[in-house]
């Protein structure tokens, strides 16, 4: 049994049955990190000692017969813009190289309380933001895609996608302002879930855009995403944007899609952008699978072009990012990487009237989009619109990030998930996006779970070649 | 842009001691902001609740 390829669901069942030791599990992940992360650069900080100590405590709890939850002993990673008490939190920036928070991000706290074990802090573009412009002026090397280390791993949660796809963490948490969870999840062949705005607390996550930031999660399977979400969701007094809504029930995601009404929005990949043909074909195949499973597939006419969502989120995102980081920009911008400096500079001169116009427009976009989304149980559309590019093709990398359809659901706040729907001619994962009604992550997960169970893609793992040429 | 205009723009932006590269970037950002602003729709006023901010089906506080 390769422990680093266990899912959360499988590991939890083994731990609960006393057939898998949390110490053994954490040791396996730490050994794999030591073997591969010199090549993949997914971690900024590995919390080896604390992880071993926590694993020992977890094992003792099992041996003592204490009641344990589904995340007991499960090893995970956090994007390095999540506050971790006593552990350096750099957000990938020279400005925070020595920053050690004295509090935990709420989501990290919830995972620890549930018995999960932090393996370390994961690589990110500076302050968890960016435009897809890759520069060599950041303090840490760029994370590599385990499916092909010469290809882009997605961003901005670069290390989270890489770590989960390569078996260096069983799950990871990131943040998604314009696709920063879903893009790396798609590039690395994972399930990436951005829940509804307000479902997950943002307290203790370095802000990027106050109204577009969403926490999100990375897992190998849909079941694992459902398990994590049900442990993380819920109102938090530290984040006034969070709300108490009924929790998604991960036990119900296996109900299948028979008689579900699933809408398809084609305009993003057929009319608004000339998407890659392999990607478009894979989406058609995926719709065929859902149809064969009994879903009622209906064509949706979304009357809003992708460029409108992009413009709206660009104005709001730039203004809010500058507001969040103005003091650092004024005092220490020479220490920032060029990509962040340029992005913040774009927010300096946005007039208040234009920001307010964009906010009002966003509300209209959200209402009009919701009329379409709410007409179905779930909606399928493209996520990325191009194949995963080579890192050396800087224009293609930028287009992959900025040219995707991810920002739509940051603008509207609907839950959105990406999942693997095939392998392209370069051997890289292809993906689609599934969105749902506000706070109905359960149906989104249900559709994704049905597709996952009916297709072979979870049996494909990346073949990683480490820096000494050994395969893993 | 003339040097005087650039100086005024810098002052308006609340910045100082910009390098030449940063000043160029600021001018580019200004041009982009003007272009983006021109593309924003002019929604009619007074037709919406006073609460204009976006919160999906939820109160501001739990």
Interface residues (C-beta under 8 A of the other chain):
Chain A: X196 X197 X198 X211 X235 X237 X240 X241 X242 X243 X244 X245 X311 X312 X314 X315 X326 X330 X333 X341 X342 X345 X346 X347 X348 X349 X350 X351 X354 X356 X357 X358 X359 X360 X361 X362 X363 X364 X366 X370 X412 X413 X414 X438 X439
Chain B: X9 X12 X13 X14 X15 X22 X25 X26 X29 X30 X32 X33 X36 X37 X39 X40 X41 X42 X43 X48 X52 X53 X54 X55 X56 X57 X58 X59 X60 X61 X62
